[in-house]
């Protein structure tokens, strides 16, 4: 198994973990108040969600590109 495929899978798994953390953080009371007042979540929560999605996409690309 190529190293790039292993790194891609690890990155995708880390992205899933970050996405789950970010989505769980949206249920926190502080996030609920922040979202009610400003209409958006806090910056940290948005970084977890966006970073998780980016890591999933990048990791998936690396894992699939490492097949050849």
N, C-alpha and C positions, 0 to 999 in steps of 0.2 A: 504494500500500500504506500503510495507516494506521500512524502511529508506534507505537501500542500493540501492533500485531501484530509489528512489528520488535523492539520491546523484549521482548515475550513470547518470540519465537524466540531472541533472544540470551540471555535468562534461562534458558530450557530447555537451551540448549547449555552454558551455564556450569554448570548443575545436573548435567548428564551428566558434565562434566569432574570436578566435585567428587565425585560418586558413584564414578567410576572411581578417583580418588585414594584415597578412603576404603576401597574394596574392596581395592585393591592394598596398602594399609597393613595390612590384617588379616593378610597373609602375612609381615609383617616378624617377625624373631625376637623383638624386644621385645614385640610384640603377642601372639605365641604364648605367651610366658611369662606375660604379664599375664592372658591369657584362661585359661590353665591354673590359675593361682593364685587369681584372683578370680572367674572364671566370666564375665567380661565384658571388652570391649575398653576401651582407654584413652579418656578423655574427648575428646581431639582427634579420634580416629578416629570416634567416634560423632557428633561435630559435623559432620564431613565427610559422613558417610552421611546423617544426618538433614537437613542443610542442602541437600545435593544433591537428595534426594527432594522437599523442599519447593520448591526452585527449579524442578524439573521440573514439578511440579504447578501452581505459580503461573504459570510461563512458558507452559505449555500452556493454562491458562485465559485468560491475556491474549491469546495468539495466536488462540485460537478466538473470544474475545469481540470481537476487533478485526476480524472478518470482516464485520460488519454495518455 
